[in-house]
Amino acid sequence: MQFLFDLFYLLTGVILAPWLIWRAARTGRYRQHFAAKLLGRVEASPAHRTVWFHGVSVGEIHLLVTLVAAFRKKNPDWRIVVSSTTDTGLAEARSKFPDLVVIPYPFDFSWACGEALDRVRPAVVVLAESELWPNFLAAAGERKIPVVVANGRISPRTFRRMMKVKSLLNRVLFRHVTTFAVQTEEYADRLRQLGVRERQIRVTGSIKFDGATGDRNTLKGRELERVLANRGRQNPGAESGPPVHAGRSPELLLVAGSTHAPEEAILLGVFTKLRSTFPQLRLLLVPRHPDRFNEVADLIQKSGLTFARRSHLTEPPEFPPPVVLLDTVGELGAAWGLAELGYTGGSLDGQRGGQSMIEPAGYGVPVVFGPHVWNFRDPARLLVDAGAAVMVKSADELEAAFAGLLLDADRRRRMGDTARRLVKEQQGATERTVDLISETAGRAE
């Protein structure tokens, strides 16, 4: 079976080679660590006790920050290796785990996966959320290395597709996973319908609630506030809560986080209309993917709005622009800490299933999102039902939702307090997941 996947990958690579070469030249993707990914020649880890944590990109790496810290606290004598698939994920992993071994995740060729596993020699592999590749899992199974899927989830769309080939998935994927630690009972039931055995399933909750610290008083937050020259000032003694403004005409910062096309164009149009009523409103736009930074910059320029790129701001501008493009990686949390209200992307076009609204909720930010949030359906429903967030049905409703929040400071405060409380009530998944990983690693010794 591994040979067939190798052949499929090779044929696909040959067919897509012109497009991949063009994309690599245009965006810089796929160039770094190519040999290590293709051959599995990652940094060796000869330690007796090693756990390999993997997150596909930046979002999953942020999730692992909480999980790895908790695991290290409970198991200080274990060696930790962290991997990521994307260049941005690797850069973020090196930033978040400067004292750990960080390696590129191998391409799913049998030889690359086998070589990487032989070099790392983990007692257990922990995959964040849903990164399942057949040859990697088969190679782990051949070496009797247990695999834990942490914070697991299955969206409705993915589930429908999986049900069509569930017999194949059980043969090449699911049987090699030791434990699926999933966020909700609903996800657990989907796994059961797919044929996963009950003993492989554990409901542990969502780690992302534990990662939502809500600390507005951080070095990154203060530096971002400084270069933005924001006249709203956060309370330096508070861990969380809406910014406490000082001086005349405090600015209202709208943070649009993890956006995708066409959301940036929609938000810019809505923002332009809102500015006529709320001249103190500013927009901090944060595209989900770094390779779209230039594209979004061109879009803002064409809108006619004055803007600055965060990467160019080393000192506060003399005349703070109404729009700032956050074209850096790893500052979204700091941005949420400055927000008066927010929007979470990937939720309007029905293609992506939404980005996390948990982090802004933890900061006490009243957040708005579209109807397509199946990736975070339970947190979204929890927040909306409690009156801590607003779901709009379409792009046309965004302006009214933002205007209503901007007009009512008391409502924003109540929503923020409720959001922060709900996040705290949901925490605890990290401890349960660490217990599971520790138990699995102990059995594997």
KAUR-V587767 format. One record per residue. RES is the residue in three letters. OMEGA is omega in radians with two decimals (none if undefined). D_CENTER is the distance of its C-alpha to the mean C-alpha in Angstrom with 2 decimals. Layout:
# KAUR-V587767
res->RES omega->OMEGA d_center->D_CENTER
res->RES omega->OMEGA d_center->D_CENTER
This chain:
# KAUR-V587767
res->MET omega->3.13 d_center->32.26
res->GLN omega->3.11 d_center->30.35
res->PHE omega->-3.14 d_center->32.91
res->LEU omega->3.09 d_center->32.22
res->PHE omega->3.09 d_center->28.49
res->ASP omega->-3.13 d_center->29.45
res->LEU omega->3.12 d_center->31.89
res->PHE omega->3.14 d_center->29.50
res->TYR omega->-3.12 d_center->26.90
res->LEU omega->3.13 d_center->29.79
res->LEU omega->3.12 d_center->31.24
res->THR omega->3.13 d_center->27.97
res->GLY omega->3.12 d_center->27.48
res->VAL omega->-3.12 d_center->31.03
res->ILE omega->-3.06 d_center->30.65
res->LEU omega->-3.04 d_center->27.45
res->ALA omega->3.14 d_center->28.70
res->PRO omega->3.13 d_center->29.93
res->TRP omega->-3.14 d_center->26.71
res->LEU omega->3.12 d_center->24.64
res->ILE omega->3.11 d_center->27.14
res->TRP omega->-3.11 d_center->27.04
res->ARG omega->3.10 d_center->23.24
res->ALA omega->3.13 d_center->23.34
res->ALA omega->-3.07 d_center->26.10
res->ARG omega->-3.01 d_center->24.44
res->THR omega->-3.09 d_center->20.88
res->GLY omega->3.12 d_center->21.41
res->ARG omega->3.00 d_center->19.08
res->TYR omega->-3.09 d_center->20.43
res->ARG omega->-3.04 d_center->22.92
res->GLN omega->3.03 d_center->21.59
res->HIS omega->-3.05 d_center->22.24
res->PHE omega->-3.11 d_center->23.81
res->ALA omega->-3.14 d_center->26.63
res->ALA omega->3.13 d_center->24.61
res->LYS omega->-3.08 d_center->22.40
res->LEU omega->-3.05 d_center->25.55
res->LEU omega->-3.14 d_center->27.76
res->GLY omega->-3.09 d_center->25.51
res->ARG omega->3.13 d_center->27.14
res->VAL omega->-3.13 d_center->24.51
res->GLU omega->-3.10 d_center->25.53
res->ALA omega->3.14 d_center->27.70
res->SER omega->-3.01 d_center->27.18
res->PRO omega->-3.09 d_center->30.63
res->ALA omega->-3.12 d_center->29.97
res->HIS omega->-3.10 d_center->31.22
res->ARG omega->-3.12 d_center->28.20
res->THR omega->3.00 d_center->24.85
res->VAL omega->-3.14 d_center->21.50
res->TRP omega->3.08 d_center->19.06
res->PHE omega->-3.13 d_center->15.34
res->HIS omega->3.01 d_center->13.14
res->GLY omega->-2.98 d_center->9.48
res->VAL omega->-3.09 d_center->9.53
res->SER omega->-2.99 d_center->7.44
res->VAL omega->-3.11 d_center->5.76
res->GLY omega->3.14 d_center->2.14
res->GLU omega->3.07 d_center->5.09
res->ILE omega->3.09 d_center->7.33
res->HIS omega->3.08 d_center->6.37
res->LEU omega->-3.10 d_center->7.00
res->LEU omega->3.12 d_center->10.01
res->VAL omega->3.14 d_center->11.35
res->THR omega->-3.06 d_center->12.59
res->LEU omega->-3.12 d_center->13.80
res->VAL omega->3.13 d_center->15.53
res->ALA omega->3.14 d_center->17.18
res->ALA omega->3.13 d_center->18.58
res->PHE omega->-3.14 d_center->19.78
res->ARG omega->3.12 d_center->21.48
res->LYS omega->-3.12 d_center->23.15
res->LYS omega->-3.08 d_center->24.60
res->ASN omega->-3.02 d_center->25.40
res->PRO omega->-3.09 d_center->26.28
res->ASP omega->3.13 d_center->28.44
res->TRP omega->3.06 d_center->25.85
res->ARG omega->-3.11 d_center->24.56
res->ILE omega->3.00 d_center->20.80
res->VAL omega->3.14 d_center->19.47
res->VAL omega->3.10 d_center->15.85
res->SER omega->3.03 d_center->15.02
res->SER omega->-3.10 d_center->12.56
res->THR omega->-3.03 d_center->13.47
res->THR omega->3.10 d_center->12.70
res->ASP omega->3.13 d_center->14.56
res->THR omega->3.09 d_center->11.79
res->GLY omega->3.11 d_center->9.99
res->LEU omega->3.13 d_center->13.52
res->ALA omega->3.14 d_center->14.24
res->GLU omega->3.11 d_center->11.41
res->ALA omega->3.12 d_center->12.53
res->ARG omega->3.09 d_center->16.05
res->SER omega->-3.08 d_center->15.37
res->LYS omega->-3.10 d_center->13.85
res->PHE omega->-3.03 d_center->16.38
res->PRO omega->-3.11 d_center->19.48
res->ASP omega->-3.12 d_center->21.90
res->LEU omega->3.03 d_center->20.44
res->VAL omega->3.12 d_center->21.01
res->VAL omega->-3.06 d_center->18.10
res->ILE omega->3.02 d_center->18.91
res->PRO omega->3.09 d_center->17.89
res->TYR omega->-3.05 d_center->17.38
res->PRO omega->2.94 d_center->20.63
res->PHE omega->-3.02 d_center->21.36
res->ASP omega->2.94 d_center->22.40
res->PHE omega->-3.05 d_center->26.08
res->SER omega->-3.11 d_center->28.09
res->TRP omega->-3.13 d_center->29.55
res->ALA omega->-3.13 d_center->26.31
res->CYS omega->3.14 d_center->24.66
res->GLY omega->-3.14 d_center->27.92
res->GLU omega->-3.13 d_center->28.45
res->ALA omega->3.13 d_center->25.01
res->LEU omega->3.11 d_center->25.49
res->ASP omega->3.12 d_center->29.06
res->ARG omega->-3.13 d_center->28.07
res->VAL omega->3.13 d_center->25.36
res->ARG omega->-3.11 d_center->27.36
res->PRO omega->2.99 d_center->24.82
res->ALA omega->3.09 d_center->26.17
res->VAL omega->3.06 d_center->22.97
res->VAL omega->3.12 d_center->19.77
res->VAL omega->-3.12 d_center->16.53
res->LEU omega->-3.12 d_center->13.95
res->ALA omega->2.97 d_center->10.47
res->GLU omega->-2.98 d_center->10.39
res->SER omega->-3.10 d_center->12.44
res->GLU omega->-3.08 d_center->13.27
res->LEU omega->3.11 d_center->17.04
res->TRP omega->-2.97 d_center->19.59
res->PRO omega->-3.09 d_center->23.29
res->ASN omega->3.10 d_center->24.93
res->PHE omega->-3.14 d_center->22.61
res->LEU omega->3.11 d_center->23.07
res->ALA omega->3.13 d_center->26.78
res->ALA omega->3.08 d_center->27.18
res->ALA omega->3.12 d_center->25.69
res->GLY omega->3.12 d_center->28.04
res->GLU omega->-3.12 d_center->30.99
res->ARG omega->3.12 d_center->30.46
res->LYS omega->3.09 d_center->30.03
res->ILE omega->3.12 d_center->26.64
res->PRO omega->-3.13 d_center->24.80
res->VAL omega->3.09 d_center->21.24
res->VAL omega->3.00 d_center->18.95
res->VAL omega->-3.09 d_center->15.90
res->ALA omega->3.12 d_center->13.87
res->ASN omega->-3.03 d_center->12.04
res->GLY omega->3.10 d_center->13.37
res->ARG omega->3.06 d_center->13.38
res->ILE omega->-3.14 d_center->15.38
res->SER omega->3.12 d_center->15.27
res->PRO omega->-3.12 d_center->18.84
res->ARG omega->3.11 d_center->18.97
res->THR omega->-3.14 d_center->17.96
res->PHE omega->3.14 d_center->20.39
res->ARG omega->3.12 d_center->23.17
res->ARG omega->-3.12 d_center->22.86
res->MET omega->-3.11 d_center->22.85
res->MET omega->3.14 d_center->25.91
res->LYS omega->-3.09 d_center->27.89
res->VAL omega->-3.00 d_center->27.61
res->LYS omega->3.11 d_center->27.10
res->SER omega->3.11 d_center->30.09
res->LEU omega->-3.13 d_center->28.76
res->LEU omega->3.12 d_center->25.30
res->ASN omega->-3.12 d_center->27.16
res->ARG omega->-2.98 d_center->29.24
res->VAL omega->-3.09 d_center->26.69
res->LEU omega->-2.89 d_center->23.43
res->PHE omega->-3.08 d_center->23.71
res->ARG omega->-3.14 d_center->26.87
res->HIS omega->3.12 d_center->25.33
res->VAL omega->-3.12 d_center->22.61
res->THR omega->-3.10 d_center->24.17
res->THR omega->2.95 d_center->21.96
res->PHE omega->3.05 d_center->19.19
res->ALA omega->-2.96 d_center->17.75
res->VAL omega->-3.02 d_center->16.41
res->GLN omega->-3.03 d_center->15.09
res->THR omega->3.08 d_center->18.13
res->GLU omega->3.10 d_center->21.67
res->GLU omega->3.10 d_center->21.04
res->TYR omega->3.10 d_center->18.70
res->ALA omega->3.13 d_center->21.40
res->ASP omega->3.09 d_center->24.05
res->ARG omega->3.09 d_center->22.43
res->LEU omega->3.11 d_center->22.51
res->ARG omega->3.12 d_center->26.13
res->GLN omega->3.10 d_center->27.01
res->LEU omega->3.09 d_center->25.67
res->GLY omega->3.10 d_center->28.09
res->VAL omega->-3.09 d_center->26.06
res->ARG omega->-3.07 d_center->28.44
res->GLU omega->-3.09 d_center->28.23
res->ARG omega->3.11 d_center->28.42
res->GLN omega->-2.98 d_center->25.15
res->ILE omega->3.02 d_center->23.17
res->ARG omega->3.06 d_center->22.12
res->VAL omega->-3.06 d_center->20.44
res->THR omega->-3.08 d_center->18.65
res->GLY omega->-3.09 d_center->16.42
res->SER omega->3.11 d_center->12.76
res->ILE omega->-3.08 d_center->11.62
res->LYS omega->3.04 d_center->9.04
res->PHE omega->-3.13 d_center->12.35
res->ASP omega->-3.13 d_center->13.62
res->GLY omega->-3.13 d_center->10.96
res->ALA omega->-3.04 d_center->11.94
res->THR omega->3.13 d_center->14.97
res->GLY omega->-3.13 d_center->16.17
res->ASP omega->-3.13 d_center->18.17
res->ARG omega->-3.06 d_center->19.21
res->ASN omega->-3.13 d_center->21.73
res->THR omega->3.11 d_center->20.00
res->LEU omega->3.13 d_center->21.20
res->LYS omega->-3.14 d_center->18.30
res->GLY omega->-3.14 d_center->18.82
res->ARG omega->3.14 d_center->22.54
res->GLU omega->3.12 d_center->22.40
res->LEU omega->3.11 d_center->20.27
res->GLU omega->-3.12 d_center->22.70
res->ARG omega->-3.06 d_center->25.59
res->VAL omega->3.06 d_center->24.87
res->LEU omega->-3.09 d_center->24.06
res->ALA omega->-3.10 d_center->27.46
res->ASN omega->-3.11 d_center->26.32
res->ARG omega->2.98 d_center->29.37
res->GLY omega->-3.07 d_center->27.45
res->ARG omega->3.12 d_center->27.40
res->GLN omega->3.12 d_center->25.31
res->ASN omega->-3.04 d_center->27.35
res->PRO omega->-3.13 d_center->27.24
res->GLY omega->-3.06 d_center->28.27
res->ALA omega->3.07 d_center->25.63
res->GLU omega->-3.08 d_center->22.44
res->SER omega->3.14 d_center->21.07
res->GLY omega->-3.12 d_center->22.44
res->PRO omega->3.12 d_center->23.13
res->PRO omega->3.06 d_center->24.46
res->VAL omega->-3.01 d_center->28.20
res->HIS omega->3.10 d_center->29.83
res->ALA omega->3.08 d_center->33.02
res->GLY omega->-3.09 d_center->35.58
res->ARG omega->3.04 d_center->36.48
res->SER omega->3.13 d_center->34.23
res->PRO omega->-3.12 d_center->30.85
res->GLU omega->3.09 d_center->28.06
res->LEU omega->-3.08 d_center->25.45
res->LEU omega->3.03 d_center->22.00
res->LEU omega->3.10 d_center->19.86
res->VAL omega->3.06 d_center->16.23
res->ALA omega->-2.98 d_center->14.63
res->GLY omega->3.04 d_center->10.89
res->SER omega->-3.10 d_center->8.75
res->THR omega->3.07 d_center->12.09
res->HIS omega->2.99 d_center->13.63
res->ALA omega->0.09 d_center->17.35
res->PRO omega->-3.01 d_center->19.57
res->GLU omega->-3.12 d_center->17.81
res->GLU omega->3.12 d_center->18.65
res->ALA omega->3.12 d_center->22.29
res->ILE omega->-3.11 d_center->22.37
res->LEU omega->3.12 d_center->21.01
res->LEU omega->3.09 d_center->23.48
res->GLY omega->3.12 d_center->26.28
res->VAL omega->-3.12 d_center->25.57
res->PHE omega->3.13 d_center->25.25
res->THR omega->3.12 d_center->28.58
res->LYS omega->-3.11 d_center->30.31
res->LEU omega->-3.09 d_center->29.01
res->ARG omega->3.12 d_center->30.19
res->SER omega->3.11 d_center->33.76
res->THR omega->-3.09 d_center->33.63
res->PHE omega->-3.06 d_center->31.23
res->PRO omega->3.14 d_center->32.10
res->GLN omega->-3.11 d_center->30.19
res->LEU omega->3.03 d_center->26.83
res->ARG omega->-3.09 d_center->24.41
res->LEU omega->3.01 d_center->21.23
res->LEU omega->-3.01 d_center->18.24
res->LEU omega->-3.03 d_center->16.43
res->VAL omega->3.10 d_center->12.95
res->PRO omega->-3.11 d_center->12.37
res->ARG omega->-3.02 d_center->9.08
res->HIS omega->-3.12 d_center->10.93
res->PRO omega->-3.11 d_center->13.27
res->ASP omega->3.08 d_center->16.03
res->ARG omega->-3.09 d_center->16.56
res->PHE omega->-3.12 d_center->17.37
res->ASN omega->3.11 d_center->21.07
res->GLU omega->-3.13 d_center->21.15
res->VAL omega->3.07 d_center->19.84
res->ALA omega->3.09 d_center->22.26
res->ASP omega->-3.14 d_center->25.05
res->LEU omega->3.12 d_center->24.19
res->ILE omega->-3.13 d_center->24.47
res->GLN omega->3.14 d_center->27.66
res->LYS omega->3.14 d_center->29.17
res->SER omega->-3.12 d_center->28.53
res->GLY omega->3.14 d_center->30.98
res->LEU omega->3.04 d_center->28.85
res->THR omega->-3.10 d_center->29.12
res->PHE omega->3.05 d_center->25.87
res->ALA omega->3.03 d_center->24.70
res->ARG omega->-3.12 d_center->21.97
res->ARG omega->-3.11 d_center->20.26
res->SER omega->3.13 d_center->20.95
res->HIS omega->-3.09 d_center->24.62
res->LEU omega->3.02 d_center->24.83
res->THR omega->3.07 d_center->26.31
res->GLU omega->3.14 d_center->28.74
res->PRO omega->3.11 d_center->28.84
res->PRO omega->-3.14 d_center->30.31
res->GLU omega->3.11 d_center->33.77
res->PHE omega->-3.09 d_center->32.80
res->PRO omega->-3.11 d_center->29.15
res->PRO omega->3.13 d_center->27.93
res->PRO omega->-3.11 d_center->26.71
res->VAL omega->3.02 d_center->23.56
res->VAL omega->3.05 d_center->21.26
res->LEU omega->3.12 d_center->18.79
res->LEU omega->-3.09 d_center->16.02
res->ASP omega->3.04 d_center->16.17
res->THR omega->3.13 d_center->14.80
res->VAL omega->3.05 d_center->11.67
res->GLY omega->-3.12 d_center->10.60
res->GLU omega->-3.10 d_center->12.51
res->LEU omega->3.11 d_center->10.43
res->GLY omega->3.10 d_center->11.03
res->ALA omega->3.12 d_center->14.61
res->ALA omega->3.10 d_center->14.84
res->TRP omega->3.14 d_center->14.06
res->GLY omega->3.11 d_center->16.75
res->LEU omega->-2.97 d_center->19.20
res->ALA omega->2.97 d_center->18.62
res->GLU omega->3.01 d_center->21.46
res->LEU omega->-3.01 d_center->19.60
res->GLY omega->3.03 d_center->16.40
res->TYR omega->3.10 d_center->15.06
res->THR omega->-2.95 d_center->11.65
res->GLY omega->-3.13 d_center->11.60
res->GLY omega->-2.99 d_center->11.84
res->SER omega->-3.07 d_center->14.24
res->LEU omega->-2.96 d_center->17.65
res->ASP omega->3.09 d_center->18.57
res->GLY omega->-3.10 d_center->18.16
res->GLN omega->-2.92 d_center->16.52
res->ARG omega->3.07 d_center->12.77
res->GLY omega->3.02 d_center->12.58
res->GLY omega->3.01 d_center->10.59
res->GLN omega->-2.97 d_center->7.30
res->SER omega->2.99 d_center->7.06
res->MET omega->-3.12 d_center->10.43
res->ILE omega->-3.10 d_center->10.57
res->GLU omega->3.09 d_center->9.84
res->PRO omega->3.10 d_center->12.55
res->ALA omega->3.10 d_center->14.67
res->GLY omega->3.08 d_center->14.80
res->TYR omega->-3.11 d_center->16.17
res->GLY omega->-3.13 d_center->18.69
res->VAL omega->3.00 d_center->17.72
res->PRO omega->-2.99 d_center->19.30
res->VAL omega->3.11 d_center->16.78
res->VAL omega->3.06 d_center->17.71
res->PHE omega->-3.14 d_center->16.04
res->GLY omega->-3.04 d_center->17.66
res->PRO omega->-3.03 d_center->18.92
res->HIS omega->-3.05 d_center->16.55
res->VAL omega->-3.06 d_center->13.83
res->TRP omega->3.07 d_center->14.51
res->ASN omega->-3.11 d_center->10.97
res->PHE omega->-3.03 d_center->11.38
res->ARG omega->-3.08 d_center->15.13
res->ASP omega->3.06 d_center->16.28
res->PRO omega->3.14 d_center->14.49
res->ALA omega->-3.14 d_center->15.46
res->ARG omega->3.13 d_center->18.93
res->LEU omega->-3.10 d_center->19.33
res->LEU omega->-3.13 d_center->18.64
res->VAL omega->-3.12 d_center->20.77
res->ASP omega->-3.13 d_center->23.56
res->ALA omega->-3.11 d_center->23.83
res->GLY omega->-3.11 d_center->24.10
res->ALA omega->3.12 d_center->21.02
res->ALA omega->-3.13 d_center->19.32
res->VAL omega->3.03 d_center->20.80
res->MET omega->3.08 d_center->20.12
res->VAL omega->-3.08 d_center->22.03
res->LYS omega->-3.07 d_center->23.46
res->SER omega->3.11 d_center->23.56
res->ALA omega->-3.11 d_center->23.20
res->ASP omega->-3.10 d_center->26.75
res->GLU omega->-3.09 d_center->25.88
res->LEU omega->-3.08 d_center->23.37
res->GLU omega->-3.13 d_center->26.21
res->ALA omega->-3.13 d_center->28.01
res->ALA omega->3.12 d_center->25.01
res->PHE omega->-3.12 d_center->24.29
res->ALA omega->3.12 d_center->28.05
res->GLY omega->3.13 d_center->28.58
res->LEU omega->-3.13 d_center->26.10
res->LEU omega->-3.12 d_center->27.47
res->LEU omega->-2.98 d_center->30.98
res->ASP omega->-3.13 d_center->30.45
res->ALA omega->3.13 d_center->29.30
res->ASP omega->3.11 d_center->30.30
res->ARG omega->3.11 d_center->28.11
res->ARG omega->-3.12 d_center->25.06
res->ARG omega->3.13 d_center->25.98
res->ARG omega->3.13 d_center->26.51
res->MET omega->3.14 d_center->23.24
res->GLY omega->3.12 d_center->21.39
res->ASP omega->-3.14 d_center->23.45
res->THR omega->3.14 d_center->22.88
res->ALA omega->-3.13 d_center->19.08
res->ARG omega->3.13 d_center->19.09
res->ARG omega->-3.13 d_center->21.64
res->LEU omega->3.12 d_center->19.85
res->VAL omega->-3.14 d_center->16.70
res->LYS omega->-3.13 d_center->19.15
res->GLU omega->-3.08 d_center->21.03
res->GLN omega->-3.03 d_center->18.19
res->GLN omega->-3.13 d_center->17.44
res->GLY omega->-3.10 d_center->18.87
res->ALA omega->-3.11 d_center->16.72
res->THR omega->-3.13 d_center->16.04
res->GLU omega->3.13 d_center->19.81
res->ARG omega->-3.13 d_center->20.53
res->THR omega->3.10 d_center->18.15
res->VAL omega->3.09 d_center->19.63
res->ASP omega->-3.14 d_center->23.05
res->LEU omega->3.13 d_center->22.41
res->ILE omega->3.14 d_center->21.26
res->SER omega->3.10 d_center->24.19
res->GLU omega->3.13 d_center->26.54
res->THR omega->3.12 d_center->25.56
res->ALA omega->3.13 d_center->25.84
res->GLY omega->3.12 d_center->29.16
res->ARG omega->-3.06 d_center->30.58
res->ALA omega->-3.09 d_center->29.69
res->GLU omega->none d_center->31.68
